[in-house]
């Protein structure tokens, strides 16, 4: 089969644990005029229920094989829960240039099982494994309870019956394999940070994989994404809110999630000074490099994607920037940590900088969960400010003790300030003319007007601004 229509993208739909291709029936109806929906049965589920199941890599390869066979010009992935983790693995292959997977334009992930091991209590895991292989009466009762526990509002009777039937025809081996292995697989390093635009749909009533979990565990792996919290919705989003899924697919196909990065604009007068022969060529190259837009899909080297997301949130509170454009302080700090460069000293009570950052970010995140039952990245600005402020008073400890966290926060503020002050935008805001005292040829031009309040004609003289 070859899908060749260039005006209709193809949406490959991957279901949740116990679901089937039929899970996306209503989504396909909502998209019938715009998108070709291809819903698949993952191994061990739906019409493929005789299969013993596969690990995440094998499931992803099966989906990739179907895409290669269809050969669509443009295609997207939609995944619910288990299916979302598989979708991320397929997207990684596509972005790595795997043959036959060209044309990926985006992902819609619903209550996604994240790249990291899925957050699930061991009692719940054990109970789900126990009943899937029980007698038929127990399985019927537990399957009904499983579906009911994963929706916020009742489905219509026919849809409920079909959804329960899907659970009952699932292979017990495949069900158990996902719970004991697949959901526990750690794909964080392999997924890294994806460039493909994505929309994350999270049910506000989903206790395990709701908005906070998506912000903390899945969003850090997506450079260009939008997180949408769906009120009155549980875990089985394609069944509960098919219209919301269709809307997300349409907006993604229309390019609603931007993948453009914008750097802060350097005032024309300061940009002219940088380009002038008064500036040493090596310094000019460094300043122009610092002025380049940061890569939104920067792959962290000292931290992991989740740690980088926490650091980005902290940096945004340490130094909020006004105006258009952004400076990715966290990515620049990570690059410095990975390079081994530094200022030549550290607090004796802190481990080496990369380890200190990793441990401090874990401590900060754990403290946020303890205080607010939410990860640091999911807190509002006021709560984040309070959490960071408490580091100075010794109120937070964990992988690092309270004193160490205070020292680390001092280092963080210094790193952010140092990174900002090295950026041409900061130099321009301060009207710093020192970059123009050199050049590449002797004699160096230097300064001639050195009196208080005196400025030379070539010096920038823009209104002094501050970050706020």
Secondary structure as UniProt FT lines:
FT   STRAND          10..14
FT   TURN            17..18
FT   HELIX           21..24
FT   HELIX           25..30
FT   TURN            31..34
FT   STRAND          36..40
FT   TURN            43..44
FT   HELIX           46..48
FT   TURN            49..50
FT   HELIX           56..70
FT   STRAND          75..80
FT   HELIX           82..95
FT   TURN            96..97
FT   TURN            99..100
FT   TURN            102..103
FT   STRAND          104..110
FT   HELIX           122..132
FT   HELIX           136..149
FT   HELIX           157..168
FT   HELIX           172..180
FT   HELIX           182..184
FT   HELIX           188..191
FT   STRAND          198..203
FT   TURN            204..205
FT   TURN            207..209
FT   HELIX           211..213
FT   HELIX           214..218
FT   HELIX           219..221
FT   STRAND          225..230
FT   TURN            231..232
FT   HELIX           237..240
FT   HELIX           242..253
FT   TURN            254..255
FT   HELIX           268..275
FT   TURN            277..278
FT   HELIX           281..291
FT   TURN            296..297
FT   HELIX           305..318
FT   HELIX           329..339
FT   TURN            348..349
FT   HELIX           353..372
FT   HELIX           376..378
FT   HELIX           381..392
FT   TURN            393..394
FT   HELIX           402..421
FT   HELIX           424..429
FT   TURN            430..431
FT   HELIX           434..437
FT   TURN            452..453
FT   TURN            457..458
//
